[in-house]
Every structure is written in C-alpha cells, then in structure tokens.
Amino acid sequence: MQTSNATSLTSRHVAVIGAGASGLVAARELRREGHQVVVFEKDSQIGGTWVYTPQVETDPLGLDPTRQIVHSSLYKSLRTNLPRESMGFMDYPFVPRAGEGSDPRRFPGHAEVLKYLQDFAREFGIGEMVRFECEVVSVEMVDNKKLKVKSKRRRLDGDDDLLDEVFDAVVVCNGHFTQPRIAEIPGINLWPGKQTHSHNYRTPEPFRDKVVILIGSSASAIDISLEIGGIAKEVHIASRSVADDTCEKQAGCDNIWLHSMIESAHKDGSVAFRDGNSIVADIILHCTGYKYCFPFLKTNGIVTVDDNRVGPLYKHVFPPIFAPQLSFVGLPYRNIPFPSFEIQSKWIAGVLSDRIVLPSQEDMMEDVNTLYSTLEDSGVPKHHTHNMGDTMIDYSVWVASLCQCPCFEEWRIQMFYETVKRLHANPKTLRDEWEDDNLLLQAREDFSKYI
C-alpha cells in the first residue's frame, strides 16, 4: 500500500447508499476529496438507525420476507452506551448545543444523537447531496469499470418512478441493525409461548407480569433486561458467554437471573437451560444481534454474506475484484463507531481520487485469505469476522496512516475501554456515574480547536 505520486486528483461520480452516520461522513469525505456525490436515502430524513419510530414489524421475529420492514431498532428509552465525547466525529465534537429539546447528558438519549447528525449534515451542506425517499433496488457492475444503480421513488399517486444511472463508484452505508438474527432452539416449533426480537422492542409494557427469557449479553440485552425487570414477573437471561453450570441472581435485582444457554424448549411451555434448570415462560426475547443484508447488490455471487461474514473484503472495506469501484463503510463492530466511519471514509475517498493506491487484486485476496486462516486457527467463529475487539486500534491506526490523517486521540481510546469495562461491572450506574474526569478535561481541551 502506498500514496500515489499523481500531481492532480481524479474526481469521480460516486453513489452513497444510506444517509445514516456512516453515509453522512462518507459523503463529506468524498466531496472534500473533490468527488461528485449522490446519497440515496429511502427514508424522508437523515439519521438512519437513529431515527426513532414507535412502529414495529408485523412479524415480531423478522423472518417473513414479505413484511413491511422497519429500519430502526431503537427503543424509546435508549441512551448511548458511550460518552458523547468519544462518540462524535473527530473534527466535529459531539458537545451539548443550545436549542429546544437539547439533552446535555454525557450519555444522552437517541434524540440527541439524531440532532447531532442533523447539525453535522447542516454544517457541511450534506443535505443538498441527498435524495430522500429514494430506495436503491439494484447495484451491478457494467463495462468492468462502472456501476449501474437502479433506484425507485414513490410518487403521490402510489406508483414508483424508476431510474437507472451509471456511477464511477458506489459506497455502501446502509447499516446493519435491521435484519434480526435469531437463536436456534431445539423444540421451539412445539413451544406455545410468544417470541420476539429486540428489533421490535420499544417499551417494556408488553412484558408486564410475564415470565420472560431474554437471550443475549450485549449492551442492548443488558439495558432491556433491566428495563423489563421493573415490571415483569421474572426475567431469565440466557447467555452463551457464561459457563454451562451458571444460574445466579443478578446483583441488586430481585427478579432477574443469569443462566447458561437454552438447551431446549417443550410443548408444555417449559424451557430448559444447560445449567439443568427449567422454567415455564411466557415470552422469549431474542437480543441476539443482526445480519448484514444487501439485497440490492448484484455481484453474481462474488460478494456474499456467509454466516454474517461479508466477503471477500480487503480490510473490511474493498471487495478485491470490484475495488475500488465498490466499497463498504461501517461493517466492523466492537469499535468506536462514528470516528471509525470517518477514517474508513477518508481511505475510500483517497483511493477513488488516486491519491492512495490499493495493492493488486491478487495481494488483496491473499490478505483476505490470511485473515480468514488466522481467525480459523484462533477458533474465532465466522460470524465474528467483523468483530474488531482488541484489533480496533491497530486497524484504525493503519488506515489513518494511509490517509495521512490523525487517528483516535489517546483520551478517546482510554474513555472507550473504561466505558466498556463499566458497562459490564455497573450497568445500572454506567450513564450517570464515572471516574474519568481527567479524560474529559483532555477531550474538552482538544475540542477547543473546533468549537
């Protein structure tokens, strides 16, 4: 990988799919690099998953392909699980701003994040690049160097306007919190209770006085278990991340128990856990994450989603055969989301302008295969391919060095890891008590360059 010696930058016509956080920053970085950008957004406003709606899907598990899909998975009470200082884009700090309905808390509610993204789009004139209520139907390669994008826009008479356009490149930023992943439970087809996925969770009221089994151990699972625990009869958390003999009451909670994973479900309404216990439950709530989904991509099977591995992708961004014309922003998780989107977007913009040179297709594929072999040898399941974890910093530093731009500040990294540690140790107090005032002071000092 190297920086190009080109004396002038190439300007390309680029389509960005999605106007959530990743799409907005991608559009900004592409235009900063001199590209002409069109952002396709099927909603009527920017924000992606941060646009709250009380609407839920008709299929509570999200398995029916004919259902009306709701993009957002926000629940009404959601507050960020990262402090706003570490969460914001690096040159546009996420600080409290004056205005009606502002939420000055360090861990604000979802409406404050949406407002931040709206302010970001307004500050950098991104709205003028967005086509609202315009859904991408297909993306396919034509002439080996171009991509044809077919989109549709609903007219007032109910019919669709269809449009075919050819772009030099497409950047996929459609998010990955819409298509539910469901736990496989032996005997579930005979079990008479109700099932739903956290994608369709908005408020705890449907769980009042119920015996609930919640599957999962992520941040949303922790939040939701505590919230429904306030009105449910019992909440039993089933987690793959604990030992098979685990069965313990959660500290400070009279009606919440932590179990090992579910062993089986039965037609008498009972559910057995690997710890040997069995309960009769009313509802199973799957807080089991989401599947990457790109129904519009037509690549003849070259780019696939296999057990939630999107690939083959060079460094989680470029499919070697279609690089640099096709790229993805925001696939990695267990990282610092918005700043990570920003760095990936700078890389894509620089590659498309010929300022940054990608390795050969062969070298990129070799790198992908090496990653896959390393994960397999380490016992990492395929569906965790995009889980950054301990590799987050090295990855981001590497990408930033290509772009010749700053990477995450040290305070931001420390703040992130301290917050993750407290999330599991003290989930009830995470958002309102902290001991990182020294990091907060460093953040505010850095922010003074931009405010």
Secondary structure, 3 states (H helix, E strand, C coil): CEECCCCCCCCCEEEEECCCHHHHHHHHHHHHCCCEEEEEECCCCCCHHHCCCCCCCCCCCCCCCCCCCCCCCCCCCCECCCCHHHHCECCECCCCCCCCCCCCCCCCEHHHHHHHHHHHHHHCCCHHHEEECEEEEEEEEECCCEEEEEEEEECCCCCEEEEEEEECEEEECCCCCCEECCCCCCCHHHCCCEEEEHHHCCCCHHHCCCEEEEECCCHHHHHHHHHHHCCCCEEEEECCCCCCCCEEECCCCCCEEEECCEEEECCCCEEEECCCCEEECCEEEECCCEECCCCCEECCCCCEEECCEEECCECCCECHHHCCCEEECCCCECCCHHHHHHHHHHHHHHHHCCCEECCCHHHHHHHHHHHHHHHHHCCCCHHHCCECHHHHHHHHHHHHHHHCCCCCCHHHHHHHHHHHHHHHHCCCCCCCCCCCHHHHHHHHHHHCCCC
